[in-house]
Amino acid sequence: MSEICSSVGMTRSQLPPLASLRAFEAAARLGSFREAARELGVTPSAISHQVRQLEADLGVVLFQRAVRAVRLTAAGEALARDASDAFDRLGASVSRLRAQEGDARLRISALPLITDAWLTPRLEDFQKRYPDLSLEIETSNRVADLYTEDVDLAIRNIYAPDPGLRSYKLIDLHALPVCAPEIAARLKTPSDLAKETLIHISSRKAGWLDWLASAGVPGMKPRSHLAFDSVPSALEAAAQGRGVTLGVLPLLWEAPTARALVLPFSGPTLSAGTYYLVHRKEDAARPAVAAFAQWMTAAMRGDKRRLERINRQQLPPAPVR
């Protein structure tokens, strides 16, 4: 990147936004806007927008676009080499600083549901096993960038892990409508949802569309919509009778609001991704990172059977046809 700046007389203050460069580098390295979006935890349209912004800032075309593929131009190939090298060097520098700081503090980025429902109640066990380790947990739907940010591990709900990271599969998730008992009493078939409020997660707006299509009522319009930025907030609203939301099974039954929720239908269930624990590959040798990864994967492995048993007990009987 420094070579590019000097060759055109560009100062650091004139560099394009880091987000645009990060989106471009991922798309160039993976050869796909869709794969870049998956790696960075955003939508393909967001990647496309960032790349177009970068092209406008630089005044050059970086990708040749086809219907289902993108290919780097000569200018794009030149920038991709320098961008990849710059991010590699930045990542190495960050890793060295972390190593100098010591290994007694772990920074974890975790999604709200698994943090509230599963991780927090089990932290006492981890702290007893590793009393010298301090944890800093950021609970957010924002996908932390482990390549550049000050985060050691992340718990993500994704469909496929990033091949550039070390990943540990925790548990598969499925979505099914959940609501308060008084609402469930008037729901006999999925088409009855047309009279209700559907509660959405703003980061996964396609969830209800996909479930309604799988239930045989595509395009159904509910009475109204309500959206929240986190699963726990959506579950709380459903428990208060504000509408029907998609519950993430089987982890749903560990949520604080679980006792106030029921499943009005036995199916269909819809894949809602998989929880993975991820960290940088070069951090595998760090004792603190290895300790947390080993503890969490073992704890989840030991808990899967119990969660699946609870899930079977909660599922309503299949309707008589």
N, C-alpha and C positions, 0 to 999 in steps of 0.2 A: 504494500500500500504506500510506503514511503517513496518508492521509486515512481509510482504513478503521480503522487503529489508533486515531486520535484520536476518531473518531465513537463508538466503543464503549468507550473507556477502556482499550484493550489496550496493554500495554507490549511492547517488542521481545522480551523473554524469554517472553512468552505467545504469540508467533506460532506457528502450526503448523509442523511440520518442513518444511524447504526441499524435500525430496524429494517431499512430497505436493503442495506448491504448484507445483513444476516439472511433475509429472505432470498436474495439473489444467490448467495453462496450455497445455501441449502438446495435450491432448485437446480443450480449448475452442477453441484456434486452428485445429486440423486437423479438428474435428468428428467424431473417431473415436478410440476407445481403441486400435484396431489400428494406425492410422497413428501415433498418439503412441508406442506401444510400439516401432514400427519406428524412429522418429526417435531415441528414447532408448536403444535397444539392450536393451530388456527384453521381457518377455512381456505380452500384453494383460491377463492376470489380475493381473500386478503393478501395471499402471496402474489397473485397477479397484479393487484393494485400497487403493492410495494415495488414490484419490479418495474411497472410502468412509470411510477414516480421516479425511480432511479434512472430510467432511460431518459425521462424528461429533464432531470437535473443535469445529466451528463451530455445530453444532446446526441446520443448514439442509440442504435438498436442493439440490444444484447442477446435477444432470442429470436429465432425464426419460429413462428407459431403455425402449427397445423391443427387439424380437428382434434386429434387425441395425442399429440406429441409436441414437444418443444426441442429445438436444437440451437446450440450456441452459435452466434456469429463469430467472426474473427475477433471483433472487439470484446465480445462476451467471453471468449476463451482466454484472452489476455487478462481481463479483469478477474476471471474466476481463479486463475493461477495465483495472482497476488492476494486476492481476498482469502482464499483457502490457507495460504501461507501465513497471512496476518492473524487469522483466527487460531491457527495451530500454535503460533508463537504466543498469542495472548493466553490461550489455555494452559500452555506449559508454564508461563510466568505465574499465573494464578495458582497452579498446583504447587510451584516452589514456595510461594508465599504461605500457602496453607501448611506445608510441611514445616516451614520455619516457625509458624505460630504454635505448633504442637498439635497433639491429637486428642485433647481432652474435651473438645467442644464439637458437637455435631449439629449442623443446620439442616433441617428437614422441611421440605415443601410437601404438604399433604392436602388432599381434598377434604372438604368439610364432613361429608357423611362418614367416611372410614375413620376420620379423626374422632368425631363425637361418639360414634356408635361402637367402635372396636378398639382403636388405638389407645385413647385416653384411659379407659378402665383397666388397661393392661400395663400401663407405664410403671406402676409400682413394682411389678415383677422385674422389669428391665432395670430399674434403678437399684433394686436389691442385688441383682447380679453384677451390675457395673456401677458401683457407687461413685467412682471417680470420673465418670463421663457426664457432661452437661448437655442437655438437649435444648435446641431452639426450634420450635415448630411453627411454621408459617401456614396457617389454615386459609386457603383461598382456592377459587376455581382457576386462578391464573396459572398457566403452565410455565414454571420456572425453566430458564435456559441453563442447563447444567454445564454447557460449554463455556459460558462467559460469566455467570452469576455466582455469587458467594453462597452456594447451596451444595451440600454434600450428597444428599439422597432425596429422592422424590417418590411419592406414591401417586401413581397416575391410573386413570381409567381410560384405557386405549384398546384398540382392536389388534394392533401389531406393535411389538417393541421396536425402538430405534436400534438398528444394528450397530450404531456407533457407541452405544452404552451397554453396560452390564445389566441384564434384566433378570428378575426373579418373578415368576408367575405366582400370584397369590390365590386368586379365586375368580371363577367365571361369574358373570352377572346376567340376570334376566329381568325384564321389565314387565309388570302387570299392574293394571289399575288398582288403586287403593283409595279408601274414603272412610268417612265416619259411618257407623252402623245405620243411622237414620237415613242416610243417602243410599246405602247399599240395599235397604229394604225396598226401594222403588226401582232398582235396576235388575231387570230380568234378562235382558240381552244387550249386547253392545250398542244396538240402535237406540236404546233408551238414554244413552249419553247425550243425545241431541237436546235433551231438556235440562242438562246440567252445565255447570261451569267447569271447564278443563283448566287445570293448573299446570303450567309449563315450567321447565328450567330454561332460562334464557340462553344458556350456552348450547343447548341441545333442542332447538326448536323443531327439528324433524321427528322427535320421539313420538309424539301423538299421531302425526301423519302416518308414520310407519306402522304403529300399532293398529290404528283404525283400518288401514288397508289389509293387514294380516287377519283382522277380525271380520273381514267381509263387508265393511261399511266405509269404503274409501270416499273421501270428499265430504264426509258428514260434517255439518256445521253445528257446533254446540250453542247453547244459549248465550254464553259469554266466555271470555278468556281471562286468565290471571297468570302472571309470570313472576318468578323469583330467580335470583342469581345463584341460589344454592339449593341442594336437595333437602337439607334439614329444614329450611324455611318453607319449602313447598309441602313437606310432610306435616309441619306444624299447622299450616293453613288448612290442609285436608283434615287433620284431626279436629280442627275447630268447626268443621262443617262448611268450609268456604267453597268446596268443590271436590273434584276427583283428580288425583295426580297419578303419575306412573311411579310405582314403588320399585326399588332396585332389590331384587331377591338374590340370595337369601339374607343379605346384610341388613335389609329393612328391619328384621325382627330384633336387631340389637339397638335400634334407634330409640331414644327416650320417649318418642311419641307412639311407639309400636302398639302399646296396649289400647290406644284409642282408635286404631285403624283395623279395617277388615278388607278382605279381597272379595269383591262382588262377583267376579267371574273366575272360572277355573282355567281359562286360557283365551286366546293363545298367548304364550309367553314370547317375548321378543328379546333377542340378544341385546344386552346393554353394555357390551365390552367386557374387559377383564382388568382387574386391579393388578398392576405390576409395581414392584419396588425396583427402582433403577438408580445407578450411580455411574460415574465415569470409570472406564476400564482401568485407567492408571491408578485409581484409588483402591483397587481390590486388595492391595498389600497394606493399606492403612488398617491398623488393628481396630480402631474405633468403628470405621465403616464396616469392616468384616464382622465385628461383633453385633452391630445392629441388624445387618442383613441376615446373619445366622439366627439371631433371636426371633426376628419377625417372621421369617419363613417357617421356622419350626413351630412358632405359636399358631400361625394360620393353618399349617398342615394338621396340627393336632385339633384344631377347632372346626375344620371343614365338616366332619361327620356330624357333629352336634348341630351345626347350622343347617345342614341339609335335612336332618331329622325334624327340626323345628319347622322348616319350610313345608315339608310334606304334611305335617299336622295342621298347618294353617290353611293350606289350599282347600277351597270349597269343593264339594263333590261335583262331578261332571253332570251337566243337565241331562234329564231324561228326555230322549227323543222318540 
